[in-house]
């Protein structure tokens, strides 16, 4: 057993246990009808004779556990980092014995965490990147028009009728009419869009393909035939590079193509600089964490994974999905997602413990005034009052903690 795992037994007995059992009886007695008594009026001895004292134990344990846990923390002087594991060792009319398995922060031995020899990458923006970004911006304002002549090309939208067949039978859910297929979107299985490219309006074609091996089990690896007809072809017509485009993009101060390109280059440099700073911080943290010695409990990693999974579920809800739909769409399970998140969870925990150890080693402090000043500054960015921001954040201690962590990151990056 690891040094930071503490097994603590707490016994609730005597008058305290008797009082808890009595409370459990009063709660239970409200909902039972015993012959000869109105609901809730039967004496305790009559209730016990009919239902047994064991019927009181479950509610009594729920009532006793909070007090027992407080005693466990007071007696052990241990600060838990995750919820404890609970086991009811013994329970009878005289007592209940709880065993709490409490995990505290593991021992951390810092290695080198400054002057790590890591250099920032130099930020460069090429002419090709500027041109590509301008193309992306023009695409956002492109006009979709019907192509009267010609064939389906990359980035065109082919409006198609299609019907799929597997083993000579029509594929359920594998047909559609007037379906807008953007070439290059990879909406359909591999090979479909490539076969639609080059087709003309009103042209019909049979396409023989195979479903990928990692597709849904019923169709994985199976041959499929699609009958396809192109009904219409639409293409994007990009806007000209002129003052109308500059205004559409909100660049009121830009008048010439040269100024436009300079503006785009400046924005790309700023974006790359931000990404560069994040990448540099990540490399420094990774190096310092690899120099640190810490033996992480599986339970601590598991707790972080569960936190990440809850965050992921919240993200899915903003997209109108739930976790069960995600599992269905991705052909995965809860266990698959848990395993997938374990490396990131481990990294997060290691970084957190690294920075907390740096805070302790460097004696980093943040005063209430510093935290309140920071809260006021950030509140303005969100259009909130300082008090509203602090309440939304949790409390002033959370802000102080985050500020200390940021100071620790700055030290690691130095």
Residue, then its C-alpha position, 0 to 999 in steps of 0.5 A: x500500500x502506498x504511503x499516501x493511502x490511509x485506512x482509518x476505522x471509526x466506530x459509532x456506538x452507544x448513545x450516538x448510535x442509539x440516537x441515529x437508529x431512533x432517527x432512522x425509525x422515525x423516518x421509516x415509521x412515517x411511511x408504514x402502516x401497522x395493524x392497530x395503529x395509524x400511519x406513523x404512530x406505532x411504537x418502536x418496539x412494535x415496528x422492530x418486531x414486524x420489520x426487524x431492526x435491520x430495516x433501519x440500518x441503511x438510513x442510519x448509515x447514511x445519517x452517520x457517515x458524515x459525522x464518521x468521516x469528520x472524525x476520521x479527518x480530525x483523528x488522522x490529520x489527513x487532507x484528502x485529494x479525492x473522495x474516500x472509499x467507504x466500507x461498512x465493516x460491522x453493523x448491529x444494534x450496538x454499533x457501526x464500524x466504518x473503514x475510510x480509505x483516504x488518499x492524500x497528496x503523494x510525496x513530490x520530489x522536485x528535480x530541475x524546474x528552471x533553466x531547462x534549456x528549451x528554446x522558443x521556436x521562431x515565428x515566421x509567416x510565409x507568403x504562401x500562408x498569407x495567400x492561403x488565409x486570404x483564400x480562406x477568408x474569401x471562401x467565407x464570403x463566396x457566393x454559391x451559384x448554379x453551374x450551368x455547364x461543365x462537370x463536378x470539380x473539387x469544392x463544388x456542391x453536387x446535388x444528387x439523387x442516390x440509392x445504395x444496395x448491399x447483397x442485392x438489397x436496398x440499403x436502409x438509410x442509404x438513399x436520398x434525393x436532392x442531397x447537397x454533397x460538397x466535394x472534399x467534405x468526406x461526408x460519404x464513405x471513401x471513394x464515393x466523392x471521387x467517383x462523383x467528380x467529373x460527372x455532368x448534370x443529369x448524368x447517371x452512374x453506378x459506383x461499386x465500393x466497399x465499406x471501411x473495415x472499421x465501419x459499423x459491424x453489420x456493414x464493415x468490409x462489405x461491398x456496396x453499390x450506389x446508383x447516383x444521378x447528378x441533378x445540379x452542380x453549384x460552385x463557389x464564386x469568390x469575391x474580388x480582393x477590393x475595398x468591398x471585401x476589406x469592409x466585409x472583413x471589418x478592415x475599415x483602415x485597409x485601402x489597398x491589396x498591399x495593406x490587406x496582405x500586411x494586415x493578414x500577415x500581422x494577424x497570422x503572426x499574432x496567432x502563431x506567437x500565441x500558439x508558440x507561447x503555449x507550445x513553449x509552456x507545454x515543453x517546459x512543463x513536460x521537461x520539469x515534470x519528467x525531472x520530478x519524482x512522484x508515484x501517482x495512485x490509480x485512484x487519483x488518475x481515475x478521479x481526473x478522468x471522471x472530471x474530464x468525462x463530465x466536461x466532455x459530456x457538457x461539451x456534447x450537450x452544447x452540440x445537442x448530443x448526449x454521451x450515449x449518442x456519442x458512443x453510438x456514432x463512434x462505435x465506442x464504449x465508456x471504457x474506451x473513452x476512459x482509457x483514451x483519456x487516461x494519458x491526458x489525465x495523467x499529464x494534467x495531474x503531474x503538471x498540477x502537482x509540479x506547479x503546486x510543489x513549485x509554489x511551495x518551494x518558491x514560497x509564492x503568495x498572492x494577497x487578497x488585494x492582488x486577487x481582488x484587483x485581478x478579479x476587477x480587471x477580468x470582470x471588465x472583460x466579461x462585462x461583469x461587476x467584480x462581485x459577480x465575477x468572483x461568485x461566478x469563479x467560485x470564491x476569492x481563494x480559487x482566483x488566488x490559487x490560479x494566480x499562484x499557478x500562473x506565477x509558478x508557470x512563469x518560473x518554470x518558463x524562465 
